[in-house]
Amino acid sequence: MALLVSAALFAIFATNVAIGSFGGTPFLGDVGEMLLLLATTVTFVVAILKSEATRRQGNK
């Protein structure tokens, strides 16, 4: 679940960057973009840690 949330947040971030690079007005400013990337990173780390915990429980 957390990995899907992370992917969705990253897709929003990438869309915002693409809009800005093609000359349009991005819908997020600098601070919003930074917070979105932070949320993406945190959810990705949570997903990886959950995956590691599940994998370690399966090996015991």
N, C-alpha and C positions, 0 to 999 in steps of 0.2 A: 504494500500500500504506500509506504513512504517513498519507495522508488518511483512509483507512478506520479506522486505529488511532486517529487523533485524534477522529473521529466517535464511535467506540465509547467512548473515555474520556470524551468530553463527555456522552454519553448516561448513563453511570454517574453523573457529577457531577450532571446535571439530575435524575436519579431520586432521588439522595440529598437534594437540595434540596427536591424535591417532597414526599418523605416527611416531612422536617422541618417543612415549612410546613403540612402537613395535620394536624399534631399527633402524628405518630408519632415514634418514636425513630430518627434517622438512623443508618445503619450505619457512617458515618465521622465522626470527631470533627473539630475545627477544623483540626488539623495535617494529618490525612489528606486532608481536603477541599482544603486549600491545595496539598499535594503533587500531588494528582490534577489540579487545575487547572493547576499548573505543567507537569506531564507532557503534558497536553492542548495547552497553548500551544506547548511545544517541538516536539512532533510535528507540529503544524499548520505551524509555521515551517519545519521540515525539508521538509514536503510542498510548500510554496510555493516554497522555494528550489530544490528538485529540478525542479519544473515550469518555473521560470524558466530554469534551466540547459538543460533539454531544448528549450525554445522558442528560446533564443538559438542553440543548435547547429543547429537547423533553418533559421534565417534566413541562415546563412553559406553 
